[in-house]
Structures are given as structure tokens and as C-alpha cells.
């Protein structure tokens, strides 16, 4: 195993894991109980207040939005894509891209570390012999595998976070590869939000209600992006082999 397996891979007492698990359950329960307060309907009803607050108190609103996004992604809760669109509408394209990019990576890394802290020792202990080759491959090419997974929209990002936490990939590698791999999707969803004039149309008709030819093209390019990257990597590998 490489040196990283960082401190978070070392064995931890059961009571520590139980405490962390209990805290996660409580936070998820609080979020679920209060989900109506941050639902799309609630945002629609308060959209003018939110817009005014974002103008009058940008630091407070941006900080709150960042924290909320980190909480949702860190606890692997649903709604991140819709939040990306809403932040694009609220903050504009470029601020939303920066906010969502760093918040999503922070939340993903928290989920990654929680998975590593809570489950990795048990998984490695029970399947150590079977995982030897897998661990060696991840230690050697983990960044490439992670980047590929991040580019495939059909693979749930929360699942990538949890599974990668069970591997020996470095936390620093997980961070920068995730930030880079999730950036195209972040740009598309932020652009979708920035193109919305009001949220009623999104609430009433869903994404199809805000779909323009530019946005349709952006989503299409996002779907083809993994193939484009794979082709470029293949060409680069051939050039290096010469």
C-alpha cells in the first residue's frame, strides 16, 4: 500500500466510528425534516428576497450556499444537480461555477474520507487477498480511473466517493482529479441556471421548460465529453510511445 493511505486509513476504535456514524445519521435526519424549507417551491416563493440578499449581503449568502452544498454532497444526499442550477440562477455563471466546483469537491472529499474512516479497515480485512491486485492497480492508475468515472454521468457521483474511500488512492489525488473531472458538468448546470429568468418555469416544467438549443448542445457535448477525452488520451499515449 502506498504511503498515503493517509492517517485516515489507520485502524480506528469502534467507538469513534459509532460516534461519527451517529452524527451523520442526526445530520441526515435534520436535513430530511427541514427539506421543505430548501425545496424548489420554497426557493420560488422567496426568489426575490434571495436575489436581494445576494446583492446586499453577498458574503453571507455565498457562504451559506457553499456550506449547504458541502452538507448535501458530504452526506451523499440527493439534490446537488438542482442546487447547481439554482446557484447559477442566483449568483450568475462564473460565481456559480467557482462556488459549486469547490463546494462539490469539498463535499465529495468529506464523503470519501467518511467512507474510508467508517468502512475501509473492515473491507480490506475481510477481502485482503482478493483486493491485492485491485489495490496495486489503484495505487498505480487510480487518478486515471477516478477521472474516467467522473466523466461518466451515468455513474452516481456519491457512489464514486464511497467506493474510492475504500481504496488506497491519496486524498490529495482524489481532490484534484475530482475537481477537474466534475468541472465540465458544473459548467453545464451553472450555465443552465444562469439562463433562467425566473424559477417558476423550472418548477412547473422541469429542465425541459428551460431547454434552449444552446443548453441542449451543452448537455450533448457533456455526454460526448468522456469519449473525446478518451480519444485524446489514446492519441497522447501513442505520441509518447513513438
N, C-alpha and C positions, 0 to 999 in steps of 0.2 A: 504494500500500500504506500502511496506517496506521502510526503511529509504533511501535506495539508490535512488530510482527513481532519483538519484543524483540531483545536481543542474541543470543538463541539462533537467530535466523533468518539472521544474517550468515554469510557463507561461512566454512567451517572447512577446514583442511588435511585431506587424505585420511588421513594417518597418525593424526590424532586420532580420526577416525571408526572406523578399523580397530581402534584400541585399545579404544574404548568397545564396539564390536561384539564383540570377543573377550571382554571382561569379562562381557557379557551371556550369551554362549554358555557360559562357565565357570559362571556362577551358575545358569543353567538346568540344566546337566549335574549340578551338585552337588545341586540340588533334586530332579531326577528320580531320581538314585541313592539319595537318602535319603527318597524319598516314602513308603516303608513305615513309617518312624518317625513320620510325622504323618498316617497314614491313619486312617479312621474306626475300623477294627479296633484299631489301636494306642491310639487315644483311649478306646475302650470298655474295653480291658484296664487302662487307667490312670486311669479316670474318678474313682475315689475319691481317688487321690493328687492328681489335678489339682484336685479340689474343695477338698481340704485345703490345697494350696499356694495356691490363690486366696484362701483365708481367712487363712492365716498370712503370706503374702508377696504382698499384692495389687499393690503397685507393680511388683515384678519380673515377675509373671505377666501383668499388663496390658501392661507394656512389651514383653514377649516376644511376646504375642499381636498387639499393634499392629505390631511390626516384621515378623512373619511375614505378616500380611495385606498390608502395604505391598509386601513382596517378591513375593508371589503376583500381586497386581494390577499392580504396576510392570513385571513381566516378562511380563504377559499370559498367565499360567498358569491352567489350569482349577482349580476347587475353591472359588472365592470364595463362592458361594451356600451351599455346605455348611459352610464356615467361619463364615458369618454365623449359621447355625442353631446350630452348636456353641458359639459365643460367647454366644448367647442362653441356652443351657442352662447354661454355665459361670458367666457373670457376672450373669445376670438381665437383664430387659428394658431398663431405662434405661441402665445402664452399657454394655451391648452396643450399643445404638443410637448412643451417643456415640462409642464406640471404632470401630465399623465405619464410621460416617459419615465420620469424619476420616481413618481409615486407607484407606478405599476412594478418597476424593478425593485423598489424597496419592499413592497408588499410580497412580491414573488420570492425575494430572498428570505423574508421572515418565514413564509410558508415552507421554504426549502430547509431552513435551519430548524424549524419546529419538527418537521418530518425526520430530520437527522437526529435530533435530540431525543424524540419520543420512540422511534421505531428502528433506527438503523442497527443498533447493537443486537437486538433480538433477531432481525432478519439475517444479519451476517453470521451470527452464531448458529442459527438453525440450518442455513444453506451455504455455509462457508465453502465447502468443496465444489458445489455446483456454480458458485459465483466467482471462482478464481479467474477464469478466462474473461468473464464479463468485467470484473474489476480491472484487470490488466488492460482490456480494450478501452475502458472509460478513462483510465489514467493516461493512456496514450492519445486517444482521439476524442475525449469527452467534449471538448469545445465544439468540434465539428458536428457530433451527434446532437448536442443541445441546440446549436444554431439551426440545424435542419428541422428539428421538431418545432422550434419557434416559428418557422416559416410556413408550417402546415396548419391552416385554420381549423381543419377537422379534428386536430388533436387538442383537447381542452388544456388550456394553459395551467389550470390548477393541478391537473394530473401530472404534467411535466414537472411542476415544482415539487410535488410529493415524491415522485419516483426518483428524481435527481437527488433528493435528500438522502436516499438510501445508497447512493454511490460514493466513490472516493473523489469525485470532482471537487476542485478547490472552490471555496466560497467566492473568492475574487474572480475566478474564471466564470462561475455561474452568473455573477453580477454583470460583467461587461458583455458577455455573449447574450444574455437575456435582454439587456438594454438595446443592443444592436439588432437582435432578431425580432424584437417586438416593435421596433420603431416604424416600419412600414405600415403595420396595422394601426398603430397610434395615429399616424399622419392621416390615414384614410378616415378613421372615425372622427377625429377632430375636425377635418375638413367637412364631413357630413354635418356636424353640429354647427360649424361656423356659417354654413349656407342656409340655416333655418332662420326665418324671420320671426316666427312665434312657435311655441311648443304645442299649441292645440292641434295642429296638423299632424305632428308626430304622435301625439297621444291617440288621436282619433283613427289615423290610417296606418300607423306604424312606419317602418322605414320606407315602404313603397310610396307613402304620401310625400316624402321629401326627396324622392329619387329624381335627379336630373341626368341628362346624358353625360355630363362631366363626372358626376358621382358614380354612375353606372360604370363608366370607363375606369374610374379609380378602383372600384371593387373588382372589376375584371382583371386589372393589372395585378392587384393583390393576390388573386387566385393563381395567376401565371408566374408570380414572382419567384416561388420556390424552384420552378423549372428553369427560369432564366438564371438564377444563382447557381443551380447545379451544373448547367451548361458552361457557365463562366469558370466555375471551379475545375471542371473537366478540361477546358482549354488551358487554364493556368497550369494544371498538373502536367499536361502534355508538353507545354513550353519549358517547364522546369526539367523534364526528363531528357530534353534534347541536349 
